[in-house]
Amino acid sequence: MSVSGERPIIIKKIKKGGGGGHHGGAWKVAYADFVTAMMAFFLLMWLINTTSPEQKRGIADYFAPASVSETTSGSGGILGGTSLGQDGTKQNGSQSVIQDSAPDVKNPADGKAKDGAKGTDSASTSVANSEKQKQEEAALQSAAASLRQALQDLPELAELSKNIIVDVTPEGLRIQLIDQEGRSMFNQGSAVPNDRAKVLLRAITKVINQLPNRISIYGHTSASVGGAKADGDWSLSQGRADASRKVLQSAGVDPDRIYQVSGKATSEPLYPDDPTLPGNRRIAIVLLREAPVLPPDHS
């Protein structure tokens, strides 16, 4: 003891026990609960994904509160003057919902729905026809471009290209072999095509055979000076059209594709202002459209 009489200060060092080590084992319990919860969550997601809408409705009805109805019995009990109704959703589940939603009488709107369905079908058919017409128009335009290119690429046709007019009409792709001054397709008064016409017809066949369209062939003549119409123009124009058909078929055109061969005489001049021009004497070969072009409001 010190002289002054003060008590000495004593310091104790306490060593803690080892315990569970690594902060104890409580984290294991929390982790196990977490894994269990996640397993239950994914199981619930799987069940929701595999059940049908009717089954989901039935499950929802099962956990929904039971419907109640007022009654004179049960007062003072745990129901407090109410009892479970016969139509409670908990009792019948989704069956009552399905039965209630089923109509007992015919819905007057069914006729309107059918009319609407017919209107939809008509609209779909109209769109399909319009798309088909666009494709056909593109094919005819492509054939016209191919024919013009073929006339430019063939040296033997370079001088004869002025005798051909290619255009697309409502009837189809029209190829016309016209007479030029000093460059006729037929000798005067003859229905037999000359060598110049045969070369052009064989060149046209190469393009015609690339398309499946049916073919109409028309013969035209020019009016005589003074506007007089000769009776022989009808037979002459028809004979020239038929002679052109024979050349096309000999060059490879399928005879079954020929739809019409006729003579127009002077009834449809290419130059109405002067029916006597040589250009009115011509052969028109038309690749017909599969269906006529109808107005949008046609029913």
FILUMKOL-404941 format. One record per residue (C-alpha): residue number from 1; x, y, z. Coordinates in steps of 0.001 Angstrom, whole numbers, plus 524288, in hexadecimal, padded with zeros to 5 digits. Example, Ala and Ser with C-alpha at 12.3 -4.5 7.8 and 13.67 -1.06 7.14 Angstrom:
<nodes>
<node><k>1</k><u>8300C</u><v>7EE6C</v><w>81E78</w></node>
<node><k>2</k><u>83566</u><v>7FBDC</v><w>81BE4</w></node>
</nodes>
This chain:
<nodes>
<node><k>1</k><u>80000</u><v>80000</v><w>80000</w></node>
<node><k>2</k><u>8044D</u><v>80D93</v><w>7FD34</w></node>
<node><k>3</k><u>807EC</u><v>816C3</v><w>807A3</w></node>
<node><k>4</k><u>7FC88</u><v>81FB5</v><w>8048F</w></node>
<node><k>5</k><u>7F2AC</u><v>814F3</v><w>80748</w></node>
<node><k>6</k><u>7ECA3</u><v>8146A</v><w>7F946</w></node>
<node><k>7</k><u>7E7FD</u><v>8073B</v><w>7F465</w></node>
<node><k>8</k><u>7EFA5</u><v>8014C</v><w>7E918</w></node>
<node><k>9</k><u>7E929</u><v>8008B</v><w>7DB46</w></node>
<node><k>10</k><u>7E75E</u><v>7F281</v><w>7D68E</w></node>
<node><k>11</k><u>7E4FA</u><v>7EFB0</v><w>7C7A5</w></node>
<node><k>12</k><u>7DEF4</u><v>7E2C3</v><w>7C37E</w></node>
<node><k>13</k><u>7DFE8</u><v>7DD67</v><w>7B592</w></node>
<node><k>14</k><u>7D45D</u><v>7D48A</v><w>7B1D6</w></node>
<node><k>15</k><u>7D5AD</u><v>7CB8C</v><w>7A61F</w></node>
<node><k>16</k><u>7C8E7</u><v>7C900</v><w>79EB9</w></node>
<node><k>17</k><u>7C523</u><v>7BB3C</v><w>79B1B</w></node>
<node><k>18</k><u>7C5AF</u><v>7B5E1</v><w>78D2B</w></node>
<node><k>19</k><u>7B6CA</u><v>7B547</v><w>78B64</w></node>
<node><k>20</k><u>7B20B</u><v>7B0BD</v><w>77E14</w></node>
<node><k>21</k><u>7BD5B</u><v>7B67C</v><w>776AF</w></node>
<node><k>22</k><u>7BC07</u><v>7BF11</v><w>76A9A</w></node>
<node><k>23</k><u>7B1D9</u><v>7C7F2</v><w>770F4</w></node>
<node><k>24</k><u>7A994</u><v>7BC9A</v><w>77592</w></node>
<node><k>25</k><u>79FA7</u><v>7B413</v><w>76E05</w></node>
<node><k>26</k><u>793F4</u><v>7BD55</v><w>76D51</w></node>
<node><k>27</k><u>796D1</u><v>7C0C3</v><w>75F11</w></node>
<node><k>28</k><u>79479</u><v>7B2BC</v><w>75B17</w></node>
<node><k>29</k><u>7868D</u><v>7B330</v><w>75FEA</w></node>
<node><k>30</k><u>78409</u><v>7C013</v><w>758A9</w></node>
<node><k>31</k><u>789F2</u><v>7BA9F</v><w>74C29</w></node>
<node><k>32</k><u>781AC</u><v>7AE46</v><w>74D1C</w></node>
<node><k>33</k><u>7755F</u><v>7B694</v><w>74E9C</w></node>
<node><k>34</k><u>7795C</u><v>7BEAF</v><w>742D3</w></node>
<node><k>35</k><u>77B94</u><v>7B2A5</v><w>73A4E</w></node>
<node><k>36</k><u>76E92</u><v>7ACF1</v><w>73E8D</w></node>
<node><k>37</k><u>76794</u><v>7B99A</v><w>73B48</w></node>
<node><k>38</k><u>76DFC</u><v>7BA46</v><w>72DF1</w></node>
<node><k>39</k><u>76A4D</u><v>7AC26</v><w>72B20</w></node>
<node><k>40</k><u>75C3B</u><v>7AF03</v><w>72EBB</w></node>
<node><k>41</k><u>75C5D</u><v>7BB38</v><w>7262B</w></node>
<node><k>42</k><u>7615E</u><v>7B42C</v><w>71A1E</w></node>
<node><k>43</k><u>757CF</u><v>7A915</v><w>71C89</w></node>
<node><k>44</k><u>74CD2</u><v>7B30A</v><w>71CEF</w></node>
<node><k>45</k><u>75187</u><v>7B935</v><w>71043</w></node>
<node><k>46</k><u>751DA</u><v>7ABEC</v><w>709B2</w></node>
<node><k>47</k><u>74420</u><v>7A8B2</v><w>70E50</w></node>
<node><k>48</k><u>73EE3</u><v>7B5B2</v><w>7095E</w></node>
<node><k>49</k><u>74534</u><v>7B360</v><w>6FC36</w></node>
<node><k>50</k><u>73F8A</u><v>7A5B3</v><w>6FAA4</w></node>
<node><k>51</k><u>73198</u><v>7A802</v><w>6FF4D</w></node>
<node><k>52</k><u>726A2</u><v>7ABD4</v><w>6F625</w></node>
<node><k>53</k><u>71E98</u><v>7B859</v><w>6F7DC</w></node>
<node><k>54</k><u>7131E</u><v>7B043</v><w>6FCF7</w></node>
<node><k>55</k><u>71BBB</u><v>7A9CF</v><w>7072F</w></node>
<node><k>56</k><u>72123</u><v>7B6E5</v><w>70B63</w></node>
<node><k>57</k><u>7135B</u><v>7BC2A</v><w>70CC8</w></node>
<node><k>58</k><u>70F9A</u><v>7B059</v><w>714F7</w></node>
<node><k>59</k><u>71B48</u><v>7B238</v><w>71DEE</w></node>
<node><k>60</k><u>71816</u><v>7C0A0</v><w>71F80</w></node>
<node><k>61</k><u>709F7</u><v>7BD45</v><w>7229F</w></node>
<node><k>62</k><u>70E3E</u><v>7B352</v><w>72CB8</w></node>
<node><k>63</k><u>71609</u><v>7BD5E</v><w>73473</w></node>
<node><k>64</k><u>70BDC</u><v>7C825</v><w>732B6</w></node>
<node><k>65</k><u>702EC</u><v>7CB34</v><w>73E56</w></node>
<node><k>66</k><u>6F674</u><v>7C322</v><w>73E77</w></node>
<node><k>67</k><u>6EA24</u><v>7CA70</v><w>73ACC</w></node>
<node><k>68</k><u>6E047</u><v>7CBE5</v><w>745B4</w></node>
<node><k>69</k><u>6D1C3</u><v>7CE56</v><w>74659</w></node>
<node><k>70</k><u>6C960</u><v>7D3BD</v><w>75146</w></node>
<node><k>71</k><u>6C1E7</u><v>7C9C9</v><w>7597D</w></node>
<node><k>72</k><u>6BA5F</u><v>7C974</v><w>76643</w></node>
<node><k>73</k><u>6C25D</u><v>7BE4E</v><w>76BC1</w></node>
<node><k>74</k><u>6CFCC</u><v>7BE94</v><w>77197</w></node>
<node><k>75</k><u>6CE57</u><v>7CB39</v><w>7791D</w></node>
<node><k>76</k><u>6D7AF</u><v>7CC06</v><w>78426</w></node>
<node><k>77</k><u>6E080</u><v>7C1C9</v><w>77E04</w></node>
<node><k>78</k><u>6ED3C</u><v>7C3AA</v><w>77730</w></node>
<node><k>79</k><u>6E61D</u><v>7C6C7</v><w>76A6F</w></node>
<node><k>80</k><u>6DF81</u><v>7D264</v><w>770B1</w></node>
<node><k>81</k><u>6D22F</u><v>7D053</v><w>76A41</w></node>
<node><k>82</k><u>6D779</u><v>7CBCC</v><w>75D1F</w></node>
<node><k>83</k><u>6D92A</u><v>7BE97</v><w>756C8</w></node>
<node><k>84</k><u>6E064</u><v>7B950</v><w>74B13</w></node>
<node><k>85</k><u>6D87A</u><v>7BAE4</v><w>73EA6</w></node>
<node><k>86</k><u>6D62B</u><v>7AFCD</v><w>73518</w></node>
<node><k>87</k><u>6DC65</u><v>7B7A0</v><w>72A0F</w></node>
<node><k>88</k><u>6E8C0</u><v>7BAB7</v><w>7316F</w></node>
<node><k>89</k><u>6F4AF</u><v>7BB36</v><w>728D7</w></node>
<node><k>90</k><u>6FC04</u><v>7B2A0</v><w>73266</w></node>
<node><k>91</k><u>6F1F7</u><v>7A7E0</v><w>73148</w></node>
<node><k>92</k><u>6F087</u><v>7A6D0</v><w>72289</w></node>
<node><k>93</k><u>6FDAA</u><v>7AC0B</v><w>71E49</w></node>
<node><k>94</k><u>6FF35</u><v>7AFBE</v><w>70FF5</w></node>
<node><k>95</k><u>6F3C9</u><v>7A724</v><w>70BAC</w></node>
<node><k>96</k><u>6E9B1</u><v>7B150</v><w>70F96</w></node>
<node><k>97</k><u>6F148</u><v>7BBD8</v><w>7088F</w></node>
<node><k>98</k><u>6F140</u><v>7B404</v><w>6FBFB</w></node>
<node><k>99</k><u>6E2DB</u><v>7B0C2</v><w>6FD44</w></node>
<node><k>100</k><u>6DF35</u><v>7BEEA</v><w>6FFE4</w></node>
<node><k>101</k><u>6E6F7</u><v>7C3AE</v><w>6F435</w></node>
<node><k>102</k><u>6E083</u><v>7BA0C</v><w>6EACA</w></node>
<node><k>103</k><u>6D511</u><v>7C0E0</v><w>6E3DA</w></node>
<node><k>104</k><u>6C7D4</u><v>7BA29</v><w>6E41D</w></node>
<node><k>105</k><u>6C288</u><v>7C10C</v><w>6D80D</w></node>
<node><k>106</k><u>6C849</u><v>7C451</v><w>6CAD4</w></node>
<node><k>107</k><u>6CF93</u><v>7D11A</v><w>6CAAD</w></node>
<node><k>108</k><u>6C9BB</u><v>7DA60</v><w>6C082</w></node>
<node><k>109</k><u>6D76A</u><v>7DF70</v><w>6BDF3</w></node>
<node><k>110</k><u>6DB8B</u><v>7D253</v><w>6B827</w></node>
<node><k>111</k><u>6D5E3</u><v>7D61F</v><w>6AAEE</w></node>
<node><k>112</k><u>6DDA4</u><v>7E2B1</v><w>6AB20</w></node>
<node><k>113</k><u>6E9E0</u><v>7DB17</v><w>6AEC7</w></node>
<node><k>114</k><u>6E7D8</u><v>7D1F3</v><w>6A342</w></node>
<node><k>115</k><u>6E5AD</u><v>7DD7F</v><w>69A4B</w></node>
<node><k>116</k><u>6F227</u><v>7E367</v><w>69F93</w></node>
<node><k>117</k><u>6F966</u><v>7D6AF</v><w>69CEF</w></node>
<node><k>118</k><u>6F42E</u><v>7D6A6</v><w>68F00</w></node>
<node><k>119</k><u>6F8AC</u><v>7E499</v><w>68D75</w></node>
<node><k>120</k><u>70625</u><v>7E0D8</v><w>69259</w></node>
<node><k>121</k><u>706C1</u><v>7D584</v><w>688BD</w></node>
<node><k>122</k><u>702BC</u><v>7DE83</v><w>67DAD</w></node>
<node><k>123</k><u>70D1E</u><v>7E849</v><w>68199</w></node>
<node><k>124</k><u>71768</u><v>7DD81</v><w>6820E</w></node>
<node><k>125</k><u>7133D</u><v>7D8B7</v><w>6749D</w></node>
<node><k>126</k><u>713DA</u><v>7E68B</v><w>66F48</w></node>
<node><k>127</k><u>72189</u><v>7E870</v><w>674B8</w></node>
<node><k>128</k><u>725EA</u><v>7DB67</v><w>66EFD</w></node>
<node><k>129</k><u>72055</u><v>7DEE3</v><w>661A9</w></node>
<node><k>130</k><u>726C0</u><v>7EC2F</v><w>6621D</w></node>
<node><k>131</k><u>733C7</u><v>7E60C</v><w>66579</w></node>
<node><k>132</k><u>7323A</u><v>7DC3B</v><w>65A6C</w></node>
<node><k>133</k><u>72F45</u><v>7E724</v><w>650D3</w></node>
<node><k>134</k><u>73B62</u><v>7EE80</v><w>65539</w></node>
<node><k>135</k><u>743CC</u><v>7E278</v><w>65323</w></node>
<node><k>136</k><u>73DD2</u><v>7E038</v><w>645C6</w></node>
<node><k>137</k><u>73FF4</u><v>7EE69</v><w>6420F</w></node>
<node><k>138</k><u>74E27</u><v>7ED70</v><w>6463C</w></node>
<node><k>139</k><u>74FEA</u><v>7E103</v><w>63E2E</w></node>
<node><k>140</k><u>74A32</u><v>7E784</v><w>63217</w></node>
<node><k>141</k><u>752A4</u><v>7F38D</v><w>633D2</w></node>
<node><k>142</k><u>75E9F</u><v>7EAD7</v><w>6356B</w></node>
<node><k>143</k><u>75B17</u><v>7E354</v><w>6290D</w></node>
<node><k>144</k><u>759A6</u><v>7F013</v><w>6218E</w></node>
<node><k>145</k><u>76706</u><v>7F493</v><w>6262C</w></node>
<node><k>146</k><u>76CED</u><v>7E759</v><w>62297</w></node>
<node><k>147</k><u>76761</u><v>7E817</v><w>614DF</w></node>
<node><k>148</k><u>76C7D</u><v>7F5DD</v><w>612CA</w></node>
<node><k>149</k><u>779E2</u><v>7F199</v><w>61797</w></node>
<node><k>150</k><u>779B3</u><v>7E5B0</v><w>60EAC</w></node>
<node><k>151</k><u>776DA</u><v>7EE4E</v><w>602F4</w></node>
<node><k>152</k><u>7828D</u><v>7F6C0</v><w>6065E</w></node>
<node><k>153</k><u>78BC8</u><v>7EB57</v><w>608AB</w></node>
<node><k>154</k><u>788EE</u><v>7E41A</v><w>5FBEE</w></node>
<node><k>155</k><u>7902F</u><v>7EA4C</v><w>5F077</w></node>
<node><k>156</k><u>786AE</u><v>7E4D1</v><w>5E680</w></node>
<node><k>157</k><u>77B76</u><v>7EBB7</v><w>5ED8A</w></node>
<node><k>158</k><u>7820E</u><v>7F8D2</v><w>5EF2F</w></node>
<node><k>159</k><u>77C10</u><v>7FE3A</v><w>5E2B5</w></node>
<node><k>160</k><u>76F00</u><v>7F7B4</v><w>5E559</w></node>
<node><k>161</k><u>76D10</u><v>7FD29</v><w>5F30C</w></node>
<node><k>162</k><u>7655F</u><v>80888</v><w>5ED6F</w></node>
<node><k>163</k><u>75B49</u><v>7FECD</v><w>5E891</w></node>
<node><k>164</k><u>757E1</u><v>7FA59</v><w>5F65F</w></node>
<node><k>165</k><u>75001</u><v>8017C</v><w>600B1</w></node>
<node><k>166</k><u>74F68</u><v>7FB6B</v><w>60E41</w></node>
<node><k>167</k><u>74610</u><v>80078</v><w>61895</w></node>
<node><k>168</k><u>73DC3</u><v>7FBAD</v><w>623FF</w></node>
<node><k>169</k><u>72F13</u><v>7FD7F</v><w>622B0</w></node>
<node><k>170</k><u>72374</u><v>7F9AF</v><w>62B5D</w></node>
<node><k>171</k><u>72268</u><v>7ED84</v><w>622D0</w></node>
<node><k>172</k><u>73088</u><v>7E98B</v><w>624F3</w></node>
<node><k>173</k><u>73E1D</u><v>7EAE8</v><w>61EF4</w></node>
<node><k>174</k><u>73C34</u><v>7EF31</v><w>610D6</w></node>
<node><k>175</k><u>746A3</u><v>7ED3E</v><w>6066F</w></node>
<node><k>176</k><u>7438F</u><v>7F3AB</v><w>5F976</w></node>
<node><k>177</k><u>74A87</u><v>7F133</v><w>5EC99</w></node>
<node><k>178</k><u>74791</u><v>7FD2B</v><w>5E462</w></node>
<node><k>179</k><u>74AA4</u><v>800D2</v><w>5D66E</w></node>
<node><k>180</k><u>75416</u><v>80BE8</v><w>5D3FE</w></node>
<node><k>181</k><u>75587</u><v>81332</v><w>5C75E</w></node>
<node><k>182</k><u>75D3A</u><v>809C7</v><w>5BEE7</w></node>
<node><k>183</k><u>75DB4</u><v>7FF8D</v><w>5C9CA</w></node>
<node><k>184</k><u>7512A</u><v>7F7C3</v><w>5C962</w></node>
<node><k>185</k><u>74E7B</u><v>7EB10</v><w>5D0A5</w></node>
<node><k>186</k><u>74618</u><v>7E570</v><w>5C5B9</w></node>
<node><k>187</k><u>74640</u><v>7E73C</v><w>5B73E</w></node>
<node><k>188</k><u>73B18</u><v>7EF56</v><w>5B1EF</w></node>
<node><k>189</k><u>72E5E</u><v>7E7AD</v><w>5B224</w></node>
<node><k>190</k><u>73528</u><v>7DB6F</v><w>5B757</w></node>
<node><k>191</k><u>7328C</u><v>7D44C</v><w>5C418</w></node>
<node><k>192</k><u>73FDD</u><v>7CDA4</v><w>5C409</w></node>
<node><k>193</k><u>74A0F</u><v>7D469</v><w>5CCAB</w></node>
<node><k>194</k><u>756C0</u><v>7D7F6</v><w>5C5F4</w></node>
<node><k>195</k><u>76463</u><v>7D4A2</v><w>5CAF1</w></node>
<node><k>196</k><u>76501</u><v>7E126</v><w>5D2D9</w></node>
<node><k>197</k><u>75899</u><v>7DDBB</v><w>5DA27</w></node>
<node><k>198</k><u>75D08</u><v>7CFB8</v><w>5DC8C</w></node>
<node><k>199</k><u>769BB</u><v>7D466</v><w>5E2CF</w></node>
<node><k>200</k><u>76246</u><v>7DD50</v><w>5EBF5</w></node>
<node><k>201</k><u>75845</u><v>7D2E8</v><w>5EF72</w></node>
<node><k>202</k><u>762E6</u><v>7C909</v><w>5F2DF</w></node>
<node><k>203</k><u>769C7</u><v>7D335</v><w>5FB5C</w></node>
<node><k>204</k><u>75D07</u><v>7D613</v><w>60266</w></node>
<node><k>205</k><u>75B16</u><v>7C78A</v><w>604FD</w></node>
<node><k>206</k><u>7670B</u><v>7C747</v><w>60DF5</w></node>
<node><k>207</k><u>76079</u><v>7D100</v><w>61712</w></node>
<node><k>208</k><u>752E1</u><v>7CB3B</v><w>615CE</w></node>
<node><k>209</k><u>757A2</u><v>7BDE0</v><w>61A34</w></node>
<node><k>210</k><u>75CA6</u><v>7C3B3</v><w>626EE</w></node>
<node><k>211</k><u>74EBD</u><v>7C6A0</v><w>62B63</w></node>
<node><k>212</k><u>74311</u><v>7BD7C</v><w>62D12</w></node>
<node><k>213</k><u>738BB</u><v>7C745</v><w>62898</w></node>
<node><k>214</k><u>72EFA</u><v>7C40E</v><w>61E13</w></node>
<node><k>215</k><u>73090</u><v>7CAEF</v><w>61103</w></node>
<node><k>216</k><u>72769</u><v>7D27F</v><w>60830</w></node>
<node><k>217</k><u>72B83</u><v>7D650</v><w>5FA71</w></node>
<node><k>218</k><u>724DB</u><v>7E144</v><w>5F2DE</w></node>
<node><k>219</k><u>726B3</u><v>7E568</v><w>5E4BF</w></node>
<node><k>220</k><u>724B8</u><v>7F385</v><w>5E072</w></node>
<node><k>221</k><u>7248A</u><v>7FA15</v><w>5D33B</w></node>
<node><k>222</k><u>72510</u><v>80849</v><w>5CF20</w></node>
<node><k>223</k><u>71A51</u><v>80FAB</v><w>5C862</w></node>
<node><k>224</k><u>71B68</u><v>8127A</v><w>5B9F3</w></node>
<node><k>225</k><u>71D03</u><v>8203A</v><w>5B4CC</w></node>
<node><k>226</k><u>7100B</u><v>82750</v><w>5B624</w></node>
<node><k>227</k><u>70C0B</u><v>81F84</v><w>5C223</w></node>
<node><k>228</k><u>7052C</u><v>814A6</v><w>5BAAD</w></node>
<node><k>229</k><u>70464</u><v>80790</v><w>5C1B1</w></node>
<node><k>230</k><u>70666</u><v>7FB7A</v><w>5B985</w></node>
<node><k>231</k><u>6FF19</u><v>7EF1F</v><w>5BD07</w></node>
<node><k>232</k><u>70B8B</u><v>7E761</v><w>5BB17</w></node>
<node><k>233</k><u>7121D</u><v>7EE3A</v><w>5C691</w></node>
<node><k>234</k><u>70B25</u><v>7E559</v><w>5D044</w></node>
<node><k>235</k><u>70FC5</u><v>7D8B7</v><w>5CA2F</w></node>
<node><k>236</k><u>71D37</u><v>7DE78</v><w>5C75B</w></node>
<node><k>237</k><u>71F55</u><v>7E2F9</v><w>5D56C</w></node>
<node><k>238</k><u>71A78</u><v>7D5FF</v><w>5DAAE</w></node>
<node><k>239</k><u>72339</u><v>7CE71</v><w>5D14B</w></node>
<node><k>240</k><u>72F37</u><v>7D642</v><w>5D56D</w></node>
<node><k>241</k><u>72C3C</u><v>7D3C2</v><w>5E3CE</w></node>
<node><k>242</k><u>72ACD</u><v>7C538</v><w>5E153</w></node>
<node><k>243</k><u>7375A</u><v>7C4D1</v><w>5D95D</w></node>
<node><k>244</k><u>73E6D</u><v>7CB76</v><w>5E4AA</w></node>
<node><k>245</k><u>738FC</u><v>7C117</v><w>5EDCD</w></node>
<node><k>246</k><u>73EE2</u><v>7B662</v><w>5E571</w></node>
<node><k>247</k><u>74C3B</u><v>7BCE8</v><w>5E5C3</w></node>
<node><k>248</k><u>74BB0</u><v>7BE34</v><w>5F491</w></node>
<node><k>249</k><u>747D5</u><v>7AFFB</v><w>5F652</w></node>
<node><k>250</k><u>7528F</u><v>7AB63</v><w>5ED1A</w></node>
<node><k>251</k><u>75C32</u><v>7B343</v><w>5F562</w></node>
<node><k>252</k><u>75824</u><v>7AC44</v><w>601E3</w></node>
<node><k>253</k><u>74BB7</u><v>7B289</v><w>6073A</w></node>
<node><k>254</k><u>74277</u><v>7A878</v><w>60D21</w></node>
<node><k>255</k><u>735F8</u><v>7A7CB</v><w>604E5</w></node>
<node><k>256</k><u>72DD2</u><v>7A695</v><w>61157</w></node>
<node><k>257</k><u>731DD</u><v>7B45D</v><w>6151F</w></node>
<node><k>258</k><u>72B6F</u><v>7BA68</v><w>60939</w></node>
<node><k>259</k><u>71EB0</u><v>7C017</v><w>60E34</w></node>
<node><k>260</k><u>719DF</u><v>7C83A</v><w>602D5</w></node>
<node><k>261</k><u>71D5D</u><v>7CB30</v><w>5F4B4</w></node>
<node><k>262</k><u>7153A</u><v>7D59D</v><w>5EE1F</w></node>
<node><k>263</k><u>71569</u><v>7E02F</v><w>5E3C9</w></node>
<node><k>264</k><u>71219</u><v>7EE3D</v><w>5E736</w></node>
<node><k>265</k><u>71325</u><v>7F3C8</v><w>5D968</w></node>
<node><k>266</k><u>71341</u><v>802B5</v><w>5DA84</w></node>
<node><k>267</k><u>70A86</u><v>8036A</v><w>5E69D</w></node>
<node><k>268</k><u>71570</u><v>806E6</v><w>5F039</w></node>
<node><k>269</k><u>71F9C</u><v>80F6A</v><w>5E96D</w></node>
<node><k>270</k><u>72C4C</u><v>81208</v><w>5F094</w></node>
<node><k>271</k><u>72C18</u><v>81FEF</v><w>5EB32</w></node>
<node><k>272</k><u>71DC4</u><v>8241D</v><w>5EB68</w></node>
<node><k>273</k><u>7210C</u><v>83181</v><w>5E5BB</w></node>
<node><k>274</k><u>725CD</u><v>82B20</v><w>5D934</w></node>
<node><k>275</k><u>720AF</u><v>81D2E</v><w>5D748</w></node>
<node><k>276</k><u>72817</u><v>81C2D</v><w>5CA6A</w></node>
<node><k>277</k><u>735AB</u><v>81C56</v><w>5D0A5</w></node>
<node><k>278</k><u>73DBE</u><v>80FE8</v><w>5CEE1</w></node>
<node><k>279</k><u>73F16</u><v>80EAD</v><w>5DDA7</w></node>
<node><k>280</k><u>730C3</u><v>80AE1</v><w>5DE75</w></node>
<node><k>281</k><u>73423</u><v>7FE33</v><w>5D77C</w></node>
<node><k>282</k><u>738F1</u><v>7F5C1</v><w>5E28E</w></node>
<node><k>283</k><u>7385C</u><v>7E910</v><w>5EA40</w></node>
<node><k>284</k><u>7356E</u><v>7EA4D</v><w>5F8CA</w></node>
<node><k>285</k><u>7399C</u><v>7DF20</v><w>601C1</w></node>
<node><k>286</k><u>73413</u><v>7E082</v><w>60F7D</w></node>
<node><k>287</k><u>7385C</u><v>7D8A8</v><w>61B6B</w></node>
<node><k>288</k><u>72B8F</u><v>7D8C0</v><w>622C5</w></node>
<node><k>289</k><u>72A19</u><v>7DBAD</v><w>6311D</w></node>
<node><k>290</k><u>72521</u><v>7D058</v><w>63937</w></node>
<node><k>291</k><u>7198E</u><v>7D85D</v><w>63E22</w></node>
<node><k>292</k><u>713D8</u><v>7E55D</v><w>6398C</w></node>
<node><k>293</k><u>7170E</u><v>7F170</v><w>6414F</w></node>
<node><k>294</k><u>70AB7</u><v>7F518</v><w>648F7</w></node>
<node><k>295</k><u>70785</u><v>80206</v><w>64FB0</w></node>
<node><k>296</k><u>709A1</u><v>8023E</v><w>65E85</w></node>
<node><k>297</k><u>6FAFE</u><v>8034B</v><w>6614E</w></node>
<node><k>298</k><u>6F785</u><v>7F7AB</v><w>658BE</w></node>
<node><k>299</k><u>6F02D</u><v>7ED23</v><w>66053</w></node>
</nodes>
